Protein backbone atom coordinates (compact mmCIF):
# COMPACT_ATOMS: atom_id res chain seq x y z
CA UNK A 1 0.00 0.00 0.00
CA UNK A 2 2.21 2.77 -1.17
CA UNK A 3 1.12 6.34 -0.58
CA UNK A 4 -1.65 5.38 1.83
CA UNK A 5 -2.89 8.00 4.27
CA UNK A 6 -5.15 8.02 7.29
CA UNK A 7 -8.66 9.20 6.60
CA UNK A 8 -9.21 10.87 9.96
CA UNK A 9 -6.66 12.83 12.01
CA UNK A 10 -6.87 10.82 15.27
CA UNK A 11 -4.24 8.77 17.07
CA UNK A 12 -3.67 7.18 20.48
CA UNK A 13 -2.74 9.20 23.57
CA UNK A 14 0.56 7.38 24.26
CA UNK A 15 3.55 6.01 22.43
CA UNK A 16 2.20 2.45 22.64
CA UNK A 17 1.76 1.00 19.17
CA UNK A 18 -1.12 -1.31 20.02
CA UNK A 19 -3.09 -2.93 22.82
CA UNK A 20 -2.55 -6.46 21.53
CA UNK A 21 -0.74 -7.75 24.64
CA UNK A 22 -3.30 -6.17 26.97
CA UNK A 23 -6.16 -7.75 25.05
CA UNK A 24 -4.45 -11.15 25.02
CA UNK A 25 -3.94 -11.06 28.79
CA UNK A 26 -7.52 -9.93 29.40
CA UNK A 27 -8.98 -12.72 27.24
CA UNK A 28 -6.74 -15.33 28.88
CA UNK A 29 -7.91 -14.12 32.30
CA UNK A 30 -11.55 -14.29 31.18
CA UNK A 31 -11.19 -17.79 29.72
CA UNK A 32 -9.46 -19.04 32.89
CA UNK A 33 -12.27 -17.72 35.10
CA UNK A 34 -14.96 -19.21 32.82
CA UNK A 35 -13.22 -22.61 32.89
CA UNK A 36 -13.06 -22.50 36.68
CA UNK A 37 -16.75 -21.62 36.95
CA UNK A 38 -17.81 -24.33 34.49
CA UNK A 39 -15.59 -26.88 36.23
CA UNK A 40 -17.09 -26.22 39.63
CA UNK A 41 -20.79 -26.30 38.65
CA UNK A 42 -21.50 -27.13 34.97
CA UNK A 43 -25.29 -27.30 35.44
CA UNK A 44 -25.79 -23.73 36.64
CA UNK A 45 -23.12 -21.44 35.24
CA UNK A 46 -23.25 -17.75 36.05
CA UNK A 47 -20.57 -16.34 33.79
CA UNK A 48 -18.96 -12.97 34.45
CA UNK A 49 -19.28 -10.08 32.08
CA UNK A 50 -16.13 -9.14 30.17
CA UNK A 51 -15.95 -5.76 31.91
CA UNK A 52 -15.99 -7.45 35.33
CA UNK A 53 -12.82 -9.37 34.48
CA UNK A 54 -10.70 -6.67 32.84
CA UNK A 55 -10.49 -2.91 32.94
CA UNK A 56 -10.04 -1.28 29.52
CA UNK A 57 -8.92 1.95 31.18
CA UNK A 58 -5.78 0.24 32.44
CA UNK A 59 -4.63 -0.73 28.94
CA UNK A 60 -1.54 0.93 27.43
CA UNK A 61 -3.38 3.22 25.01
CA UNK A 62 -5.66 5.50 26.95
CA UNK A 63 -8.12 7.14 24.60
CA UNK A 64 -7.53 9.09 21.42
CA UNK A 65 -6.58 12.61 20.49
CA UNK A 66 -7.28 14.76 17.47
CA UNK A 67 -4.20 15.91 15.58
CA UNK A 68 -3.70 19.57 14.90
CA UNK A 69 -3.18 20.58 11.28
CA UNK A 70 -0.79 23.29 12.50
CA UNK A 71 1.70 20.70 13.75
CA UNK A 72 4.93 20.36 11.73
CA UNK A 73 4.57 16.55 12.01
CA UNK A 74 1.00 16.42 10.70
CA UNK A 75 1.91 15.02 7.27
CA UNK A 76 4.27 12.47 8.78
CA UNK A 77 1.69 11.26 11.32
CA UNK A 78 -1.06 11.03 8.70
CA UNK A 79 1.03 8.55 6.69
CA UNK A 80 0.25 4.90 7.54
MDAnalysis code that builds the backbone (N, CA, C; Angstrom):
import MDAnalysis as mda
import numpy as np

u = mda.Universe.empty(240, n_residues=80, atom_resindex=np.repeat(np.arange(80), 3), trajectory=True)
u.add_TopologyAttr("name", ["N", "CA", "C"] * 80)
u.add_TopologyAttr("resid", np.arange(1, 81))
u.add_TopologyAttr("resname", ["UNK", "UNK", "UNK", "UNK", "UNK", "UNK", "UNK", "UNK", "UNK", "UNK", "UNK", "UNK", "UNK", "UNK", "UNK", "UNK", "UNK", "UNK", "UNK", "UNK", "UNK", "UNK", "UNK", "UNK", "UNK", "UNK", "UNK", "UNK", "UNK", "UNK", "UNK", "UNK", "UNK", "UNK", "UNK", "UNK", "UNK", "UNK", "UNK", "UNK", "UNK", "UNK", "UNK", "UNK", "UNK", "UNK", "UNK", "UNK", "UNK", "UNK", "UNK", "UNK", "UNK", "UNK", "UNK", "UNK", "UNK", "UNK", "UNK", "UNK", "UNK", "UNK", "UNK", "UNK", "UNK", "UNK", "UNK", "UNK", "UNK", "UNK", "UNK", "UNK", "UNK", "UNK", "UNK", "UNK", "UNK", "UNK", "UNK", "UNK"])
u.atoms.positions = np.array([
    [0.844, -1.175, 0.000],
    [0.000, 0.000, 0.000],
    [0.894, 1.244, 0.000],
    [1.397, 1.574, -1.119],
    [2.214, 2.769, -1.170],
    [1.325, 4.006, -1.196],
    [1.820, 5.054, -0.597],
    [1.121, 6.343, -0.577],
    [-0.243, 6.258, 0.101],
    [-0.359, 5.448, 1.137],
    [-1.647, 5.381, 1.832],
    [-1.638, 6.347, 3.008],
    [-2.743, 7.003, 3.221],
    [-2.886, 8.000, 4.270],
    [-4.068, 7.666, 5.166],
    [-4.009, 8.161, 6.385],
    [-5.148, 8.025, 7.287],
    [-6.301, 8.880, 6.771],
    [-7.495, 8.433, 7.040],
    [-8.663, 9.195, 6.597],
    [-9.058, 10.247, 7.621],
    [-8.805, 9.966, 8.894],
    [-9.209, 10.870, 9.960],
    [-8.002, 11.195, 10.836],
    [-7.842, 12.427, 11.247],
    [-6.661, 12.829, 12.015],
    [-6.759, 12.516, 13.509],
    [-6.831, 11.233, 13.881],
    [-6.874, 10.816, 15.270],
    [-5.778, 9.787, 15.506],
    [-5.211, 9.801, 16.699],
    [-4.240, 8.770, 17.068],
    [-4.330, 8.544, 18.572],
    [-3.639, 7.521, 19.072],
    [-3.670, 7.183, 20.483],
    [-2.975, 8.219, 21.347],
    [-3.276, 8.205, 22.648],
    [-2.738, 9.198, 23.574],
    [-1.294, 8.911, 24.004],
    [-0.788, 7.708, 23.784],
    [0.555, 7.377, 24.258],
    [1.425, 6.931, 23.104],
    [2.623, 6.500, 23.446],
    [3.549, 6.013, 22.431],
    [3.372, 4.526, 22.170],
    [2.434, 3.872, 22.849],
    [2.196, 2.445, 22.636],
    [1.642, 2.234, 21.232],
    [2.203, 1.268, 20.534],
    [1.758, 0.997, 19.170],
    [0.376, 0.348, 19.153],
    [0.165, -0.634, 20.031],
    [-1.125, -1.311, 20.022],
    [-1.447, -1.823, 21.429],
    [-2.635, -2.354, 21.556],
    [-3.091, -2.933, 22.821],
    [-3.179, -4.451, 22.716],
    [-2.450, -5.034, 21.788],
    [-2.550, -6.463, 21.532],
    [-2.221, -7.289, 22.775],
    [-1.126, -6.992, 23.449],
    [-0.742, -7.748, 24.643],
    [-1.776, -7.594, 25.757],
    [-2.277, -6.391, 25.941],
    [-3.296, -6.168, 26.968],
    [-4.550, -6.977, 26.680],
    [-4.964, -7.000, 25.423],
    [-6.163, -7.750, 25.049],
    [-5.942, -9.251, 25.210],
    [-4.748, -9.732, 24.851],
    [-4.451, -11.149, 25.024],
    [-4.529, -11.549, 26.494],
    [-3.917, -10.754, 27.355],
    [-3.941, -11.064, 28.785],
    [-5.356, -11.013, 29.354],
    [-6.146, -10.050, 28.911],
    [-7.521, -9.927, 29.400],
    [-8.357, -11.130, 28.964],
    [-8.202, -11.570, 27.718],
    [-8.976, -12.718, 27.243],
    [-8.526, -14.012, 27.925],
    [-7.229, -14.144, 28.162],
    [-6.744, -15.326, 28.885],
    [-7.322, -15.365, 30.292],
    [-7.353, -14.210, 30.952],
    [-7.915, -14.124, 32.301],
    [-9.397, -14.497, 32.284],
    [-10.114, -13.994, 31.286],
    [-11.549, -14.289, 31.184],
    [-11.783, -15.777, 30.930],
    [-11.013, -16.367, 30.014],
    [-11.190, -17.790, 29.721],
    [-10.863, -18.655, 30.930],
    [-9.830, -18.280, 31.690],
    [-9.461, -19.041, 32.885],
    [-10.592, -19.000, 33.916],
    [-11.183, -17.848, 34.127],
    [-12.274, -17.716, 35.096],
    [-13.498, -18.507, 34.645],
    [-13.806, -18.462, 33.351],
    [-14.956, -19.206, 32.823],
    [-14.733, -20.708, 32.987],
    [-13.516, -21.177, 32.707],
    [-13.223, -22.606, 32.886],
    [-13.368, -23.021, 34.348],
    [-12.931, -22.176, 35.265],
    [-13.060, -22.497, 36.685],
    [-14.520, -22.566, 37.102],
    [-15.326, -21.634, 36.603],
    [-16.755, -21.625, 36.951],
    [-17.455, -22.846, 36.385],
    [-17.171, -23.169, 35.114],
    [-17.810, -24.329, 34.491],
    [-17.336, -25.636, 35.122],
    [-16.106, -25.677, 35.585],
    [-15.590, -26.879, 36.227],
    [-16.190, -27.111, 37.595],
    [-16.548, -26.066, 38.280],
    [-17.092, -26.217, 39.628],
    [-18.574, -26.594, 39.611],
    [-19.354, -26.009, 38.706],
    [-20.790, -26.299, 38.650],
    [-21.264, -26.172, 37.199],
    [-21.146, -27.232, 36.394],
    [-21.500, -27.131, 34.973],
    [-23.003, -27.013, 34.707],
    [-23.850, -27.345, 35.678],
    [-25.291, -27.302, 35.439],
    [-25.873, -25.902, 35.595],
    [-25.245, -25.063, 36.401],
    [-25.785, -23.732, 36.643],
    [-24.676, -22.675, 36.555],
    [-24.201, -22.422, 35.351],
    [-23.120, -21.439, 35.238],
    [-23.643, -19.997, 35.264],
    [-22.989, -19.181, 36.040],
    [-23.246, -17.745, 36.054],
    [-21.926, -17.113, 35.621],
    [-21.826, -16.819, 34.341],
    [-20.567, -16.344, 33.793],
    [-20.415, -14.845, 34.006],
    [-19.191, -14.395, 34.247],
    [-18.958, -12.966, 34.455],
    [-18.992, -12.194, 33.142],
    [-19.320, -10.956, 33.239],
    [-19.278, -10.080, 32.076],
    [-17.824, -9.715, 31.800],
    [-17.507, -9.447, 30.551],
    [-16.126, -9.145, 30.174],
    [-15.571, -7.948, 30.939],
    [-16.401, -6.960, 31.205],
    [-15.947, -5.759, 31.911],
    [-15.678, -6.019, 33.395],
    [-16.257, -7.096, 33.944],
    [-15.988, -7.447, 35.333],
    [-14.608, -8.071, 35.491],
    [-14.097, -8.659, 34.427],
    [-12.823, -9.372, 34.483],
    [-11.653, -8.447, 34.179],
    [-11.803, -7.553, 33.215],
    [-10.696, -6.674, 32.842],
    [-11.163, -5.227, 32.807],
    [-10.211, -4.328, 32.937],
    [-10.494, -2.907, 32.936],
    [-9.832, -2.290, 31.713],
    [-10.608, -1.830, 30.745],
    [-10.038, -1.278, 29.518],
    [-9.311, 0.034, 29.770],
    [-9.592, 0.684, 30.880],
    [-8.924, 1.947, 31.180],
    [-7.493, 1.732, 31.659],
    [-7.149, 0.511, 32.005],
    [-5.782, 0.241, 32.440],
    [-4.900, -0.253, 31.297],
    [-5.424, -0.316, 30.088],
    [-4.629, -0.731, 28.938],
    [-3.624, 0.358, 28.590],
    [-2.625, 0.001, 27.757],
    [-1.538, 0.933, 27.429],
    [-2.030, 2.196, 26.731],
    [-2.866, 2.038, 25.715],
    [-3.382, 3.219, 25.013],
    [-4.598, 3.717, 25.761],
    [-4.578, 4.967, 26.136],
    [-5.659, 5.503, 26.951],
    [-6.392, 6.581, 26.161],
    [-7.326, 6.185, 25.352],
    [-8.119, 7.140, 24.602],
    [-7.457, 7.590, 23.312],
    [-8.037, 8.570, 22.687],
    [-7.532, 9.092, 21.423],
    [-7.462, 10.608, 21.486],
    [-6.689, 11.157, 20.577],
    [-6.583, 12.608, 20.494],
    [-6.672, 13.028, 19.031],
    [-7.174, 14.212, 18.827],
    [-7.277, 14.759, 17.475],
    [-5.977, 15.497, 17.159],
    [-5.444, 15.274, 15.981],
    [-4.195, 15.907, 15.577],
    [-4.462, 17.299, 15.040],
    [-3.579, 18.198, 15.370],
    [-3.700, 19.567, 14.895],
    [-3.067, 19.692, 13.519],
    [-3.736, 20.379, 12.618],
    [-3.177, 20.575, 11.277],
    [-2.036, 21.578, 11.295],
    [-1.872, 22.315, 12.382],
    [-0.787, 23.288, 12.501],
    [0.538, 22.635, 12.878],
    [0.497, 21.394, 13.308],
    [1.695, 20.701, 13.749],
    [2.655, 20.472, 12.579],
    [3.968, 20.619, 12.808],
    [4.926, 20.360, 11.728],
    [5.014, 18.877, 11.379],
    [4.528, 17.991, 12.259],
    [4.573, 16.553, 12.013],
    [3.265, 15.999, 11.469],
    [2.334, 16.866, 11.108],
    [1.003, 16.423, 10.695],
    [1.073, 15.481, 9.492],
    [1.816, 15.855, 8.459],
    [1.910, 15.015, 7.267],
    [2.565, 13.671, 7.582],
    [3.570, 13.692, 8.426],
    [4.272, 12.473, 8.785],
    [3.369, 11.529, 9.580],
    [2.573, 12.071, 10.505],
    [1.693, 11.260, 11.315],
    [0.521, 10.714, 10.488],
    [0.070, 11.473, 9.518],
    [-1.059, 11.031, 8.701],
    [-0.687, 9.907, 7.737],
    [0.601, 9.672, 7.509],
    [1.025, 8.546, 6.694],
    [0.830, 7.262, 7.477],
    [0.389, 6.199, 6.857],
    [0.245, 4.903, 7.541],
    [1.567, 4.194, 7.565],
])
